[in-house]
Amino acid sequence: MFPLAWPNRKRHPLITDNVRYFKEFDQSRPIEEYEFVAFDTELTGLDERRDEIVSIGAVRIRNLRIIAGDTFHVYIKPERPLPKDSTLVHRITPQDLVNAPPLAEVLPRFIEYCDKALLVGYYTALDTAFMNRFTKRVLGDTMRNPCIDTLRLARVHLELCGLPRRHRPEDGLSYSLAGLSELYDLPPFIPHDALQDALQTAYLFLFLVKKLQAKGYRTLRQLFRAGHGARWTM
């Protein structure tokens, strides 16, 4: 089991390089000049202090195109027994994880995969909370890759299209990843599978970026400001 805290743990060299690179990161270039990694995690539950990551999936985006075959997908063996309730959600069974590597082995590989790319997710607060918790414990600090939330971008786009700000899911619009993908007529993928959700997120991201570019959001900084300026709440 992971210790509760490693206050004096030395930074892993990968984290040191990561922190150094993003310390003075230039956000002024056109969006298409940056590399992105769309990612997703599957968890044993939603308790950020007790639950664990059991799968990470990611796909690379370059020149605003998904790079076919350049993916990251791995099962992770948790320290505690896999709860049955979580299997009902993501369909990962204890048998799937028998020979899976521990998270301490997977995290450096994931950081190497992401490298200098920006991260893209759907409702990123949950995924990044888990990633930050474990990278800090295992590798001595958190990743500094800027992260873009497609849920926020979708809200900005819908607001620009004239949808009332106080529109809520109970009014008929689902803000789930699958719901937004259906709304925008994007290809469907299998839900609650880390790699499939990463692909779904990548499609949603590319669709929204191109729509926002047409609205005048050309640089990465403008895209970040658009996301941070989303005025709707969960």
C-alpha positions as CSV (number, residue, x, y, z in Angstrom):
1,M,0.0,0.0,0.0
2,F,1.2,3.5,-0.7
3,P,2.4,5.4,2.4
4,L,0.2,8.2,3.5
5,A,2.9,10.8,2.8
6,W,6.5,11.0,1.6
7,P,7.3,14.6,2.5
8,N,11.0,14.3,1.7
9,R,10.8,12.2,-1.4
10,K,13.2,13.4,-4.1
11,R,11.7,14.3,-7.4
12,H,12.0,11.7,-10.1
13,P,14.2,13.1,-13.0
14,L,11.2,12.9,-15.4
15,I,9.2,15.2,-13.0
16,T,12.2,17.5,-12.7
17,D,12.4,17.9,-16.5
18,N,8.6,18.3,-16.7
19,V,8.5,21.1,-14.1
20,R,11.4,22.9,-15.8
21,Y,9.9,22.7,-19.3
22,F,6.5,24.0,-18.3
23,K,7.8,26.7,-15.9
24,E,7.8,29.3,-18.7
25,F,5.5,27.8,-21.2
26,D,4.6,29.9,-24.3
27,Q,0.9,30.0,-24.9
28,S,0.9,32.6,-27.6
29,R,1.3,30.3,-30.7
30,P,-1.6,29.1,-32.9
31,I,-3.4,26.1,-31.4
32,E,-2.4,23.8,-34.3
33,E,1.3,24.2,-33.5
34,Y,0.9,22.4,-30.2
35,E,0.9,18.7,-29.4
36,F,-1.9,17.3,-27.3
37,V,-2.6,14.0,-25.4
38,A,-6.2,13.2,-24.8
39,F,-6.4,10.8,-21.8
40,D,-8.8,9.1,-19.4
41,T,-8.5,6.9,-16.3
42,E,-10.6,4.2,-14.9
43,L,-10.9,4.1,-11.1
44,T,-11.8,1.8,-8.2
45,G,-14.1,4.5,-7.0
46,L,-14.5,8.3,-6.6
47,D,-12.9,8.7,-3.2
48,E,-9.7,10.7,-3.9
49,R,-8.1,9.6,-0.7
50,R,-8.8,5.9,-0.8
51,D,-9.5,4.8,-4.3
52,E,-7.0,3.9,-7.0
53,I,-6.3,4.1,-10.8
54,V,-6.8,0.7,-12.5
55,S,-6.4,1.8,-16.1
56,I,-5.0,4.7,-18.2
57,G,-5.8,5.3,-21.8
58,A,-4.4,8.1,-24.0
59,V,-4.1,9.1,-27.7
60,R,-1.8,11.7,-29.3
61,I,-3.0,14.7,-31.3
62,R,-0.6,16.5,-33.6
63,N,-1.4,19.2,-36.2
64,L,-5.0,18.9,-34.8
65,R,-5.1,15.3,-36.1
66,I,-5.3,12.0,-34.1
67,I,-2.1,10.1,-34.7
68,A,-3.3,6.6,-35.6
69,G,-1.5,3.8,-33.7
70,D,0.2,6.2,-31.3
71,T,-1.7,5.3,-28.2
72,F,-1.2,4.5,-24.5
73,H,-3.3,1.9,-22.8
74,V,-2.5,-0.1,-19.7
75,Y,-4.2,-1.9,-16.8
76,I,-2.8,-1.2,-13.4
77,K,-2.9,-3.6,-10.4
78,P,-4.3,-1.8,-7.4
79,E,-3.0,-2.2,-3.8
80,R,-6.5,-3.1,-2.5
81,P,-8.9,-5.7,-3.8
82,L,-11.0,-4.4,-6.8
83,P,-14.5,-3.4,-5.6
84,K,-17.3,-5.3,-7.4
85,D,-19.2,-2.0,-7.9
86,S,-16.3,-0.6,-9.9
87,T,-16.3,-3.7,-12.2
88,L,-20.0,-3.0,-13.0
89,V,-18.9,0.4,-14.3
90,H,-15.7,-0.2,-16.3
91,R,-16.0,-4.0,-16.8
92,I,-12.4,-4.5,-15.6
93,T,-12.3,-7.7,-13.5
94,P,-9.7,-9.0,-10.9
95,Q,-8.6,-11.5,-13.5
96,D,-7.7,-8.7,-15.9
97,L,-5.4,-7.3,-13.3
98,V,-3.6,-10.4,-12.1
99,N,-0.5,-9.7,-14.3
100,A,-0.9,-5.9,-14.5
101,P,2.0,-3.7,-13.4
102,P,1.7,-1.5,-10.3
103,L,1.1,2.2,-10.7
104,A,4.6,3.0,-9.6
105,E,5.9,1.3,-12.8
106,V,3.2,2.8,-15.1
107,L,3.5,6.5,-14.1
108,P,7.0,7.1,-15.5
109,R,5.9,5.5,-18.7
110,F,2.9,7.7,-18.9
111,I,4.9,10.8,-18.2
112,E,7.3,9.8,-21.0
113,Y,4.4,9.3,-23.3
114,C,2.9,12.7,-22.6
115,D,6.3,14.4,-22.8
116,K,5.8,18.1,-23.7
117,A,2.2,17.7,-24.9
118,L,-0.7,19.5,-23.4
119,L,-3.3,17.2,-21.7
120,V,-6.9,17.0,-22.8
121,G,-9.7,15.4,-20.8
122,Y,-13.4,15.4,-20.1
123,Y,-14.2,16.8,-16.7
124,T,-10.5,16.9,-15.9
125,A,-10.9,17.7,-12.2
126,L,-11.4,14.1,-11.3
127,D,-8.6,12.5,-13.4
128,T,-6.1,15.1,-12.6
129,A,-6.8,14.8,-8.8
130,F,-6.0,11.2,-8.9
131,M,-3.0,11.6,-11.2
132,N,-1.6,14.4,-9.0
133,R,-2.1,12.4,-5.8
134,F,-0.1,9.5,-7.1
135,T,2.6,11.2,-9.0
136,K,3.4,13.3,-5.9
137,R,3.6,10.2,-3.8
138,V,5.4,8.0,-6.2
139,L,7.6,10.5,-8.1
140,G,7.9,13.3,-5.7
141,D,5.8,16.0,-7.4
142,T,3.0,16.6,-9.8
143,M,3.1,16.9,-13.6
144,R,2.9,20.4,-14.9
145,N,1.4,19.8,-18.4
146,P,-1.4,22.3,-18.9
147,C,-4.8,20.6,-19.1
148,I,-7.8,21.5,-21.2
149,D,-11.3,20.4,-20.2
150,T,-13.6,19.6,-23.1
151,L,-16.6,20.0,-20.9
152,R,-15.7,23.6,-20.4
153,L,-15.0,24.1,-24.1
154,A,-18.4,22.6,-24.9
155,R,-20.2,25.0,-22.6
156,V,-18.4,27.9,-24.2
157,H,-19.3,26.7,-27.7
158,L,-23.0,26.2,-26.7
159,E,-23.1,29.6,-25.1
160,L,-21.6,31.2,-28.3
161,C,-24.3,29.4,-30.3
162,G,-27.0,31.1,-28.2
163,L,-27.9,28.4,-25.6
164,P,-29.0,30.2,-22.4
165,R,-26.4,30.3,-19.7
166,R,-28.7,28.7,-17.1
167,H,-29.5,25.8,-19.3
168,R,-29.2,22.6,-17.2
169,P,-29.0,18.9,-18.0
170,E,-32.6,18.5,-16.6
171,D,-33.8,20.7,-19.4
172,G,-32.9,17.9,-21.8
173,L,-29.2,18.3,-22.7
174,S,-26.8,15.8,-21.3
175,Y,-23.3,17.2,-20.6
176,S,-21.8,13.7,-20.4
177,L,-19.1,12.7,-22.8
178,A,-21.4,10.4,-24.6
179,G,-24.2,13.0,-24.6
180,L,-22.1,15.8,-26.0
181,S,-20.7,13.4,-28.7
182,E,-24.2,12.5,-29.7
183,L,-25.2,16.1,-29.7
184,Y,-22.4,16.9,-32.1
185,D,-22.9,13.8,-34.2
186,L,-19.5,12.4,-33.4
187,P,-18.5,8.7,-33.8
188,P,-19.5,6.7,-30.7
189,F,-17.0,4.7,-28.7
190,I,-17.4,2.2,-25.9
191,P,-18.0,4.1,-22.7
192,H,-16.0,3.5,-19.4
193,D,-13.0,2.1,-21.2
194,A,-9.9,4.3,-20.7
195,L,-8.6,4.1,-24.3
196,Q,-12.1,4.4,-25.9
197,D,-13.0,7.4,-23.7
198,A,-9.7,9.0,-24.6
199,L,-10.5,8.6,-28.3
200,Q,-14.0,10.0,-27.7
201,T,-12.5,12.9,-25.9
202,A,-10.0,13.5,-28.7
203,Y,-12.8,13.6,-31.3
204,L,-14.8,16.0,-29.1
205,F,-11.8,18.2,-28.5
206,L,-10.9,18.5,-32.2
207,F,-14.5,19.3,-33.1
208,L,-14.8,22.0,-30.5
209,V,-11.4,23.5,-31.3
210,K,-12.2,23.9,-35.0
211,K,-15.6,25.5,-34.1
212,L,-13.9,27.9,-31.7
213,Q,-11.2,28.8,-34.2
214,A,-14.0,29.9,-36.5
215,K,-15.2,32.1,-33.7
216,G,-11.8,33.8,-33.4
217,Y,-10.1,31.6,-30.8
218,R,-6.8,31.2,-32.6
219,T,-4.0,30.9,-30.0
220,L,-3.6,28.5,-27.1
221,R,-4.0,31.4,-24.6
222,Q,-7.3,32.3,-26.1
223,L,-8.4,28.7,-25.9
224,F,-7.5,28.6,-22.2
225,R,-9.2,31.9,-21.5
226,A,-12.3,30.6,-23.2
227,G,-12.4,27.5,-21.0
228,H,-11.7,29.3,-17.8
229,G,-14.4,31.8,-18.7
230,A,-17.1,29.2,-18.9
231,R,-19.8,30.6,-16.6
232,W,-21.9,27.5,-16.1
233,T,-21.5,25.3,-13.1
234,M,-21.7,21.5,-12.7
